[in-house]
Amino acid sequence: MVGAAIKAYLDNEGIKYSALAKRTEMPLNTLSAMLNCKRKMTAEEYFRICSALGVDAGYFVDKDF
């Protein structure tokens, strides 16, 4: 449920999906589907998201937000 953890982080930090989509250069609909657990996230996509948010790749693993 990494997507849900990232979604909660974005909500807590006040970061919009559109801003993250721009930072990661991912289509907004793809990003939204991943964060709403409607599409699996690849490792590459996960690392791009972590990099764009400035967090360690392990940050969202086993986290409760």
mmCIF file of the N, C-alpha and C atoms, coordinates in Angstrom:
data_MODEL
# 
_entry.id   MODEL 
# 
loop_
_atom_site.group_PDB 
_atom_site.id 
_atom_site.type_symbol 
_atom_site.label_atom_id 
_atom_site.label_alt_id 
_atom_site.label_comp_id 
_atom_site.label_asym_id 
_atom_site.label_entity_id 
_atom_site.label_seq_id 
_atom_site.pdbx_PDB_ins_code 
_atom_site.Cartn_x 
_atom_site.Cartn_y 
_atom_site.Cartn_z 
_atom_site.occupancy 
_atom_site.B_iso_or_equiv 
_atom_site.pdbx_formal_charge 
_atom_site.auth_seq_id 
_atom_site.auth_comp_id 
_atom_site.auth_asym_id 
_atom_site.auth_atom_id 
_atom_site.pdbx_PDB_model_num 
ATOM 1   N N  . MET A 1 1  ? 0.807  -1.190 0.000   1.00 0.00 ? 1  MET A N  1 
ATOM 2   C CA . MET A 1 1  ? 0.000  0.000  0.000   1.00 0.00 ? 1  MET A CA 1 
ATOM 3   C C  . MET A 1 1  ? 0.859  1.267  0.000   1.00 0.00 ? 1  MET A C  1 
ATOM 4   N N  . VAL A 1 2  ? 1.941  1.206  -0.719  1.00 0.00 ? 2  VAL A N  1 
ATOM 5   C CA . VAL A 1 2  ? 2.837  2.350  -0.809  1.00 0.00 ? 2  VAL A CA 1 
ATOM 6   C C  . VAL A 1 2  ? 2.116  3.550  -1.416  1.00 0.00 ? 2  VAL A C  1 
ATOM 7   N N  . GLY A 1 3  ? 1.260  3.288  -2.395  1.00 0.00 ? 3  GLY A N  1 
ATOM 8   C CA . GLY A 1 3  ? 0.515  4.380  -3.022  1.00 0.00 ? 3  GLY A CA 1 
ATOM 9   C C  . GLY A 1 3  ? -0.313 5.147  -2.014  1.00 0.00 ? 3  GLY A C  1 
ATOM 10  N N  . ALA A 1 4  ? -0.959 4.436  -1.108  1.00 0.00 ? 4  ALA A N  1 
ATOM 11  C CA . ALA A 1 4  ? -1.772 5.086  -0.078  1.00 0.00 ? 4  ALA A CA 1 
ATOM 12  C C  . ALA A 1 4  ? -0.898 5.901  0.872   1.00 0.00 ? 4  ALA A C  1 
ATOM 13  N N  . ALA A 1 5  ? 0.296  5.399  1.182   1.00 0.00 ? 5  ALA A N  1 
ATOM 14  C CA . ALA A 1 5  ? 1.208  6.133  2.062   1.00 0.00 ? 5  ALA A CA 1 
ATOM 15  C C  . ALA A 1 5  ? 1.690  7.417  1.390   1.00 0.00 ? 5  ALA A C  1 
ATOM 16  N N  . ILE A 1 6  ? 1.987  7.335  0.104   1.00 0.00 ? 6  ILE A N  1 
ATOM 17  C CA . ILE A 1 6  ? 2.413  8.534  -0.628  1.00 0.00 ? 6  ILE A CA 1 
ATOM 18  C C  . ILE A 1 6  ? 1.266  9.533  -0.702  1.00 0.00 ? 6  ILE A C  1 
ATOM 19  N N  . LYS A 1 7  ? 0.070  9.037  -0.954  1.00 0.00 ? 7  LYS A N  1 
ATOM 20  C CA . LYS A 1 7  ? -1.115 9.906  -1.011  1.00 0.00 ? 7  LYS A CA 1 
ATOM 21  C C  . LYS A 1 7  ? -1.306 10.634 0.322   1.00 0.00 ? 7  LYS A C  1 
ATOM 22  N N  . ALA A 1 8  ? -1.187 9.916  1.425   1.00 0.00 ? 8  ALA A N  1 
ATOM 23  C CA . ALA A 1 8  ? -1.338 10.533 2.747   1.00 0.00 ? 8  ALA A CA 1 
ATOM 24  C C  . ALA A 1 8  ? -0.253 11.579 2.981   1.00 0.00 ? 8  ALA A C  1 
ATOM 25  N N  . TYR A 1 9  ? 0.964  11.285 2.553   1.00 0.00 ? 9  TYR A N  1 
ATOM 26  C CA . TYR A 1 9  ? 2.073  12.235 2.686   1.00 0.00 ? 9  TYR A CA 1 
ATOM 27  C C  . TYR A 1 9  ? 1.765  13.514 1.912   1.00 0.00 ? 9  TYR A C  1 
ATOM 28  N N  . LEU A 1 10 ? 1.298  13.363 0.690   1.00 0.00 ? 10 LEU A N  1 
ATOM 29  C CA . LEU A 1 10 ? 0.958  14.536 -0.124  1.00 0.00 ? 10 LEU A CA 1 
ATOM 30  C C  . LEU A 1 10 ? -0.118 15.366 0.553   1.00 0.00 ? 10 LEU A C  1 
ATOM 31  N N  . ASP A 1 11 ? -1.133 14.702 1.077   1.00 0.00 ? 11 ASP A N  1 
ATOM 32  C CA . ASP A 1 11 ? -2.212 15.410 1.780   1.00 0.00 ? 11 ASP A CA 1 
ATOM 33  C C  . ASP A 1 11 ? -1.669 16.151 2.999   1.00 0.00 ? 11 ASP A C  1 
ATOM 34  N N  . ASN A 1 12 ? -0.834 15.474 3.782   1.00 0.00 ? 12 ASN A N  1 
ATOM 35  C CA . ASN A 1 12 ? -0.262 16.089 4.989   1.00 0.00 ? 12 ASN A CA 1 
ATOM 36  C C  . ASN A 1 12 ? 0.626  17.284 4.670   1.00 0.00 ? 12 ASN A C  1 
ATOM 37  N N  . GLU A 1 13 ? 1.339  17.211 3.559   1.00 0.00 ? 13 GLU A N  1 
ATOM 38  C CA . GLU A 1 13 ? 2.274  18.270 3.173   1.00 0.00 ? 13 GLU A CA 1 
ATOM 39  C C  . GLU A 1 13 ? 1.629  19.341 2.294   1.00 0.00 ? 13 GLU A C  1 
ATOM 40  N N  . GLY A 1 14 ? 0.375  19.112 1.898   1.00 0.00 ? 14 GLY A N  1 
ATOM 41  C CA . GLY A 1 14 ? -0.316 20.078 1.043   1.00 0.00 ? 14 GLY A CA 1 
ATOM 42  C C  . GLY A 1 14 ? 0.218  20.111 -0.383  1.00 0.00 ? 14 GLY A C  1 
ATOM 43  N N  . ILE A 1 15 ? 0.731  18.990 -0.845  1.00 0.00 ? 15 ILE A N  1 
ATOM 44  C CA . ILE A 1 15 ? 1.270  18.895 -2.206  1.00 0.00 ? 15 ILE A CA 1 
ATOM 45  C C  . ILE A 1 15 ? 0.181  18.341 -3.120  1.00 0.00 ? 15 ILE A C  1 
ATOM 46  N N  . LYS A 1 16 ? -0.077 19.029 -4.205  1.00 0.00 ? 16 LYS A N  1 
ATOM 47  C CA . LYS A 1 16 ? -1.105 18.593 -5.154  1.00 0.00 ? 16 LYS A CA 1 
ATOM 48  C C  . LYS A 1 16 ? -0.544 17.535 -6.098  1.00 0.00 ? 16 LYS A C  1 
ATOM 49  N N  . TYR A 1 17 ? -1.430 16.642 -6.527  1.00 0.00 ? 17 TYR A N  1 
ATOM 50  C CA . TYR A 1 17 ? -1.041 15.611 -7.488  1.00 0.00 ? 17 TYR A CA 1 
ATOM 51  C C  . TYR A 1 17 ? -0.429 16.246 -8.725  1.00 0.00 ? 17 TYR A C  1 
ATOM 52  N N  . SER A 1 18 ? -1.016 17.338 -9.178  1.00 0.00 ? 18 SER A N  1 
ATOM 53  C CA . SER A 1 18 ? -0.532 17.986 -10.403 1.00 0.00 ? 18 SER A CA 1 
ATOM 54  C C  . SER A 1 18 ? 0.903  18.474 -10.239 1.00 0.00 ? 18 SER A C  1 
ATOM 55  N N  . ALA A 1 19 ? 1.250  18.958 -9.057  1.00 0.00 ? 19 ALA A N  1 
ATOM 56  C CA . ALA A 1 19 ? 2.620  19.414 -8.804  1.00 0.00 ? 19 ALA A CA 1 
ATOM 57  C C  . ALA A 1 19 ? 3.585  18.233 -8.829  1.00 0.00 ? 19 ALA A C  1 
ATOM 58  N N  . LEU A 1 20 ? 3.177  17.120 -8.228  1.00 0.00 ? 20 LEU A N  1 
ATOM 59  C CA . LEU A 1 20 ? 4.032  15.936 -8.229  1.00 0.00 ? 20 LEU A CA 1 
ATOM 60  C C  . LEU A 1 20 ? 4.153  15.364 -9.639  1.00 0.00 ? 20 LEU A C  1 
ATOM 61  N N  . ALA A 1 21 ? 3.066  15.360 -10.376 1.00 0.00 ? 21 ALA A N  1 
ATOM 62  C CA . ALA A 1 21 ? 3.105  14.870 -11.758 1.00 0.00 ? 21 ALA A CA 1 
ATOM 63  C C  . ALA A 1 21 ? 4.103  15.684 -12.578 1.00 0.00 ? 21 ALA A C  1 
ATOM 64  N N  . LYS A 1 22 ? 4.104  16.978 -12.374 1.00 0.00 ? 22 LYS A N  1 
ATOM 65  C CA . LYS A 1 22 ? 5.033  17.845 -13.099 1.00 0.00 ? 22 LYS A CA 1 
ATOM 66  C C  . LYS A 1 22 ? 6.477  17.551 -12.695 1.00 0.00 ? 22 LYS A C  1 
ATOM 67  N N  . ARG A 1 23 ? 6.720  17.405 -11.396 1.00 0.00 ? 23 ARG A N  1 
ATOM 68  C CA . ARG A 1 23 ? 8.083  17.130 -10.900 1.00 0.00 ? 23 ARG A CA 1 
ATOM 69  C C  . ARG A 1 23 ? 8.623  15.797 -11.401 1.00 0.00 ? 23 ARG A C  1 
ATOM 70  N N  . THR A 1 24 ? 7.739  14.807 -11.494 1.00 0.00 ? 24 THR A N  1 
ATOM 71  C CA . THR A 1 24 ? 8.157  13.465 -11.903 1.00 0.00 ? 24 THR A CA 1 
ATOM 72  C C  . THR A 1 24 ? 8.065  13.255 -13.408 1.00 0.00 ? 24 THR A C  1 
ATOM 73  N N  . GLU A 1 25 ? 7.446  14.208 -14.097 1.00 0.00 ? 25 GLU A N  1 
ATOM 74  C CA . GLU A 1 25 ? 7.197  14.096 -15.532 1.00 0.00 ? 25 GLU A CA 1 
ATOM 75  C C  . GLU A 1 25 ? 6.361  12.862 -15.859 1.00 0.00 ? 25 GLU A C  1 
ATOM 76  N N  . MET A 1 26 ? 5.391  12.572 -14.987 1.00 0.00 ? 26 MET A N  1 
ATOM 77  C CA . MET A 1 26 ? 4.445  11.477 -15.198 1.00 0.00 ? 26 MET A CA 1 
ATOM 78  C C  . MET A 1 26 ? 3.091  12.077 -15.550 1.00 0.00 ? 26 MET A C  1 
ATOM 79  N N  . PRO A 1 27 ? 2.319  11.386 -16.386 1.00 0.00 ? 27 PRO A N  1 
ATOM 80  C CA . PRO A 1 27 ? 0.961  11.863 -16.654 1.00 0.00 ? 27 PRO A CA 1 
ATOM 81  C C  . PRO A 1 27 ? 0.141  11.873 -15.359 1.00 0.00 ? 27 PRO A C  1 
ATOM 82  N N  . LEU A 1 28 ? -0.657 12.900 -15.188 1.00 0.00 ? 28 LEU A N  1 
ATOM 83  C CA . LEU A 1 28 ? -1.461 13.041 -13.973 1.00 0.00 ? 28 LEU A CA 1 
ATOM 84  C C  . LEU A 1 28 ? -2.384 11.849 -13.762 1.00 0.00 ? 28 LEU A C  1 
ATOM 85  N N  . ASN A 1 29 ? -3.009 11.358 -14.829 1.00 0.00 ? 29 ASN A N  1 
ATOM 86  C CA . ASN A 1 29 ? -3.936 10.226 -14.665 1.00 0.00 ? 29 ASN A CA 1 
ATOM 87  C C  . ASN A 1 29 ? -3.204 8.957  -14.223 1.00 0.00 ? 29 ASN A C  1 
ATOM 88  N N  . THR A 1 30 ? -1.985 8.764  -14.674 1.00 0.00 ? 30 THR A N  1 
ATOM 89  C CA . THR A 1 30 ? -1.184 7.609  -14.252 1.00 0.00 ? 30 THR A CA 1 
ATOM 90  C C  . THR A 1 30 ? -0.820 7.726  -12.781 1.00 0.00 ? 30 THR A C  1 
ATOM 91  N N  . LEU A 1 31 ? -0.360 8.898  -12.390 1.00 0.00 ? 31 LEU A N  1 
ATOM 92  C CA . LEU A 1 31 ? 0.007  9.131  -10.993 1.00 0.00 ? 31 LEU A CA 1 
ATOM 93  C C  . LEU A 1 31 ? -1.201 8.939  -10.078 1.00 0.00 ? 31 LEU A C  1 
ATOM 94  N N  . SER A 1 32 ? -2.320 9.495  -10.463 1.00 0.00 ? 32 SER A N  1 
ATOM 95  C CA . SER A 1 32 ? -3.542 9.370  -9.668  1.00 0.00 ? 32 SER A CA 1 
ATOM 96  C C  . SER A 1 32 ? -3.949 7.905  -9.509  1.00 0.00 ? 32 SER A C  1 
ATOM 97  N N  . ALA A 1 33 ? -3.882 7.142  -10.583 1.00 0.00 ? 33 ALA A N  1 
ATOM 98  C CA . ALA A 1 33 ? -4.247 5.721  -10.521 1.00 0.00 ? 33 ALA A CA 1 
ATOM 99  C C  . ALA A 1 33 ? -3.332 4.961  -9.559  1.00 0.00 ? 33 ALA A C  1 
ATOM 100 N N  . MET A 1 34 ? -2.047 5.286  -9.572  1.00 0.00 ? 34 MET A N  1 
ATOM 101 C CA . MET A 1 34 ? -1.107 4.614  -8.665  1.00 0.00 ? 34 MET A CA 1 
ATOM 102 C C  . MET A 1 34 ? -1.393 4.976  -7.212  1.00 0.00 ? 34 MET A C  1 
ATOM 103 N N  . LEU A 1 35 ? -1.639 6.250  -6.951  1.00 0.00 ? 35 LEU A N  1 
ATOM 104 C CA . LEU A 1 35 ? -1.849 6.693  -5.572  1.00 0.00 ? 35 LEU A CA 1 
ATOM 105 C C  . LEU A 1 35 ? -3.190 6.242  -5.013  1.00 0.00 ? 35 LEU A C  1 
ATOM 106 N N  . ASN A 1 36 ? -4.128 5.933  -5.896  1.00 0.00 ? 36 ASN A N  1 
ATOM 107 C CA . ASN A 1 36 ? -5.431 5.433  -5.467  1.00 0.00 ? 36 ASN A CA 1 
ATOM 108 C C  . ASN A 1 36 ? -5.513 3.911  -5.570  1.00 0.00 ? 36 ASN A C  1 
ATOM 109 N N  . CYS A 1 37 ? -4.355 3.269  -5.701  1.00 0.00 ? 37 CYS A N  1 
ATOM 110 C CA . CYS A 1 37 ? -4.231 1.802  -5.728  1.00 0.00 ? 37 CYS A CA 1 
ATOM 111 C C  . CYS A 1 37 ? -5.051 1.156  -6.842  1.00 0.00 ? 37 CYS A C  1 
ATOM 112 N N  . LYS A 1 38 ? -5.186 1.854  -7.962  1.00 0.00 ? 38 LYS A N  1 
ATOM 113 C CA . LYS A 1 38 ? -5.904 1.306  -9.112  1.00 0.00 ? 38 LYS A CA 1 
ATOM 114 C C  . LYS A 1 38 ? -4.937 0.838  -10.190 1.00 0.00 ? 38 LYS A C  1 
ATOM 115 N N  . ARG A 1 39 ? -3.656 1.085  -9.961  1.00 0.00 ? 39 ARG A N  1 
ATOM 116 C CA . ARG A 1 39 ? -2.616 0.675  -10.897 1.00 0.00 ? 39 ARG A CA 1 
ATOM 117 C C  . ARG A 1 39 ? -1.357 0.392  -10.090 1.00 0.00 ? 39 ARG A C  1 
ATOM 118 N N  . LYS A 1 40 ? -0.658 -0.659 -10.463 1.00 0.00 ? 40 LYS A N  1 
ATOM 119 C CA . LYS A 1 40 ? 0.592  -0.979 -9.771  1.00 0.00 ? 40 LYS A CA 1 
ATOM 120 C C  . LYS A 1 40 ? 1.664  0.041  -10.141 1.00 0.00 ? 40 LYS A C  1 
ATOM 121 N N  . MET A 1 41 ? 2.519  0.308  -9.191  1.00 0.00 ? 41 MET A N  1 
ATOM 122 C CA . MET A 1 41 ? 3.620  1.244  -9.371  1.00 0.00 ? 41 MET A CA 1 
ATOM 123 C C  . MET A 1 41 ? 4.899  0.443  -9.618  1.00 0.00 ? 41 MET A C  1 
ATOM 124 N N  . THR A 1 42 ? 5.638  0.819  -10.642 1.00 0.00 ? 42 THR A N  1 
ATOM 125 C CA . THR A 1 42 ? 6.914  0.147  -10.889 1.00 0.00 ? 42 THR A CA 1 
ATOM 126 C C  . THR A 1 42 ? 7.961  0.700  -9.928  1.00 0.00 ? 42 THR A C  1 
ATOM 127 N N  . ALA A 1 43 ? 9.052  -0.027 -9.800  1.00 0.00 ? 43 ALA A N  1 
ATOM 128 C CA . ALA A 1 43 ? 10.149 0.444  -8.950  1.00 0.00 ? 43 ALA A CA 1 
ATOM 129 C C  . ALA A 1 43 ? 10.686 1.769  -9.476  1.00 0.00 ? 43 ALA A C  1 
ATOM 130 N N  . GLU A 1 44 ? 10.816 1.885  -10.781 1.00 0.00 ? 44 GLU A N  1 
ATOM 131 C CA . GLU A 1 44 ? 11.313 3.134  -11.374 1.00 0.00 ? 44 GLU A CA 1 
ATOM 132 C C  . GLU A 1 44 ? 10.394 4.306  -11.031 1.00 0.00 ? 44 GLU A C  1 
ATOM 133 N N  . GLU A 1 45 ? 9.095  4.094  -11.136 1.00 0.00 ? 45 GLU A N  1 
ATOM 134 C CA . GLU A 1 45 ? 8.136  5.157  -10.803 1.00 0.00 ? 45 GLU A CA 1 
ATOM 135 C C  . GLU A 1 45 ? 8.235  5.534  -9.328  1.00 0.00 ? 45 GLU A C  1 
ATOM 136 N N  . TYR A 1 46 ? 8.354  4.520  -8.480  1.00 0.00 ? 46 TYR A N  1 
ATOM 137 C CA . TYR A 1 46 ? 8.483  4.770  -7.043  1.00 0.00 ? 46 TYR A CA 1 
ATOM 138 C C  . TYR A 1 46 ? 9.722  5.612  -6.740  1.00 0.00 ? 46 TYR A C  1 
ATOM 139 N N  . PHE A 1 47 ? 10.846 5.248  -7.333  1.00 0.00 ? 47 PHE A N  1 
ATOM 140 C CA . PHE A 1 47 ? 12.083 5.999  -7.100  1.00 0.00 ? 47 PHE A CA 1 
ATOM 141 C C  . PHE A 1 47 ? 11.980 7.423  -7.631  1.00 0.00 ? 47 PHE A C  1 
ATOM 142 N N  . ARG A 1 48 ? 11.298 7.613  -8.752  1.00 0.00 ? 48 ARG A N  1 
ATOM 143 C CA . ARG A 1 48 ? 11.097 8.965  -9.295  1.00 0.00 ? 48 ARG A CA 1 
ATOM 144 C C  . ARG A 1 48 ? 10.261 9.809  -8.348  1.00 0.00 ? 48 ARG A C  1 
ATOM 145 N N  . ILE A 1 49 ? 9.229  9.208  -7.769  1.00 0.00 ? 49 ILE A N  1 
ATOM 146 C CA . ILE A 1 49 ? 8.369  9.925  -6.826  1.00 0.00 ? 49 ILE A CA 1 
ATOM 147 C C  . ILE A 1 49 ? 9.162  10.294 -5.574  1.00 0.00 ? 49 ILE A C  1 
ATOM 148 N N  . CYS A 1 50 ? 9.897  9.338  -5.021  1.00 0.00 ? 50 CYS A N  1 
ATOM 149 C CA . CYS A 1 50 ? 10.701 9.618  -3.823  1.00 0.00 ? 50 CYS A CA 1 
ATOM 150 C C  . CYS A 1 50 ? 11.707 10.723 -4.097  1.00 0.00 ? 50 CYS A C  1 
ATOM 151 N N  . SER A 1 51 ? 12.358 10.663 -5.234  1.00 0.00 ? 51 SER A N  1 
ATOM 152 C CA . SER A 1 51 ? 13.337 11.684 -5.600  1.00 0.00 ? 51 SER A CA 1 
ATOM 153 C C  . SER A 1 51 ? 12.676 13.053 -5.715  1.00 0.00 ? 51 SER A C  1 
ATOM 154 N N  . ALA A 1 52 ? 11.519 13.109 -6.352  1.00 0.00 ? 52 ALA A N  1 
ATOM 155 C CA . ALA A 1 52 ? 10.802 14.377 -6.521  1.00 0.00 ? 52 ALA A CA 1 
ATOM 156 C C  . ALA A 1 52 ? 10.358 14.958 -5.184  1.00 0.00 ? 52 ALA A C  1 
ATOM 157 N N  . LEU A 1 53 ? 10.061 14.085 -4.225  1.00 0.00 ? 53 LEU A N  1 
ATOM 158 C CA . LEU A 1 53 ? 9.630  14.543 -2.900  1.00 0.00 ? 53 LEU A CA 1 
ATOM 159 C C  . LEU A 1 53 ? 10.808 14.786 -1.962  1.00 0.00 ? 53 LEU A C  1 
ATOM 160 N N  . GLY A 1 54 ? 11.992 14.388 -2.380  1.00 0.00 ? 54 GLY A N  1 
ATOM 161 C CA . GLY A 1 54 ? 13.179 14.595 -1.553  1.00 0.00 ? 54 GLY A CA 1 
ATOM 162 C C  . GLY A 1 54 ? 13.251 13.685 -0.349  1.00 0.00 ? 54 GLY A C  1 
ATOM 163 N N  . VAL A 1 55 ? 12.710 12.473 -0.489  1.00 0.00 ? 55 VAL A N  1 
ATOM 164 C CA . VAL A 1 55 ? 12.744 11.512 0.615   1.00 0.00 ? 55 VAL A CA 1 
ATOM 165 C C  . VAL A 1 55 ? 13.524 10.271 0.202   1.00 0.00 ? 55 VAL A C  1 
ATOM 166 N N  . ASP A 1 56 ? 14.038 9.563  1.192   1.00 0.00 ? 56 ASP A N  1 
ATOM 167 C CA . ASP A 1 56 ? 14.749 8.307  0.990   1.00 0.00 ? 56 ASP A CA 1 
ATOM 168 C C  . ASP A 1 56 ? 13.780 7.273  0.421   1.00 0.00 ? 56 ASP A C  1 
ATOM 169 N N  . ALA A 1 57 ? 14.288 6.360  -0.399  1.00 0.00 ? 57 ALA A N  1 
ATOM 170 C CA . ALA A 1 57 ? 13.444 5.338  -1.019  1.00 0.00 ? 57 ALA A CA 1 
ATOM 171 C C  . ALA A 1 57 ? 12.736 4.449  0.005   1.00 0.00 ? 57 ALA A C  1 
ATOM 172 N N  . GLY A 1 58 ? 13.261 4.332  1.208   1.00 0.00 ? 58 GLY A N  1 
ATOM 173 C CA . GLY A 1 58 ? 12.617 3.521  2.235   1.00 0.00 ? 58 GLY A CA 1 
ATOM 174 C C  . GLY A 1 58 ? 11.571 4.266  3.046   1.00 0.00 ? 58 GLY A C  1 
ATOM 175 N N  . TYR A 1 59 ? 11.394 5.534  2.767   1.00 0.00 ? 59 TYR A N  1 
ATOM 176 C CA . TYR A 1 59 ? 10.524 6.382  3.581   1.00 0.00 ? 59 TYR A CA 1 
ATOM 177 C C  . TYR A 1 59 ? 9.084  5.883  3.667   1.00 0.00 ? 59 TYR A C  1 
ATOM 178 N N  . PHE A 1 60 ? 8.522  5.408  2.577   1.00 0.00 ? 60 PHE A N  1 
ATOM 179 C CA . PHE A 1 60 ? 7.109  5.023  2.553   1.00 0.00 ? 60 PHE A CA 1 
ATOM 180 C C  . PHE A 1 60 ? 6.868  3.545  2.844   1.00 0.00 ? 60 PHE A C  1 
ATOM 181 N N  . VAL A 1 61 ? 7.931  2.790  3.046   1.00 0.00 ? 61 VAL A N  1 
ATOM 182 C CA . VAL A 1 61 ? 7.794  1.362  3.311   1.00 0.00 ? 61 VAL A CA 1 
ATOM 183 C C  . VAL A 1 61 ? 7.415  1.161  4.775   1.00 0.00 ? 61 VAL A C  1 
ATOM 184 N N  . ASP A 1 62 ? 6.340  0.439  4.999   1.00 0.00 ? 62 ASP A N  1 
ATOM 185 C CA . ASP A 1 62 ? 5.846  0.142  6.351   1.00 0.00 ? 62 ASP A CA 1 
ATOM 186 C C  . ASP A 1 62 ? 5.593  1.389  7.189   1.00 0.00 ? 62 ASP A C  1 
ATOM 187 N N  . LYS A 1 63 ? 5.060  2.412  6.562   1.00 0.00 ? 63 LYS A N  1 
ATOM 188 C CA . LYS A 1 63 ? 4.726  3.655  7.273   1.00 0.00 ? 63 LYS A CA 1 
ATOM 189 C C  . LYS A 1 63 ? 3.217  3.759  7.436   1.00 0.00 ? 63 LYS A C  1 
ATOM 190 N N  . ASP A 1 64 ? 2.800  4.283  8.557   1.00 0.00 ? 64 ASP A N  1 
ATOM 191 C CA . ASP A 1 64 ? 1.395  4.606  8.783   1.00 0.00 ? 64 ASP A CA 1 
ATOM 192 C C  . ASP A 1 64 ? 1.277  6.121  8.786   1.00 0.00 ? 64 ASP A C  1 
ATOM 193 N N  . PHE A 1 65 ? 0.528  6.640  7.840   1.00 0.00 ? 65 PHE A N  1 
ATOM 194 C CA . PHE A 1 65 ? 0.331  8.086  7.762   1.00 0.00 ? 65 PHE A CA 1 
ATOM 195 C C  . PHE A 1 65 ? -1.063 8.436  8.198   1.00 0.00 ? 65 PHE A C  1 
# 
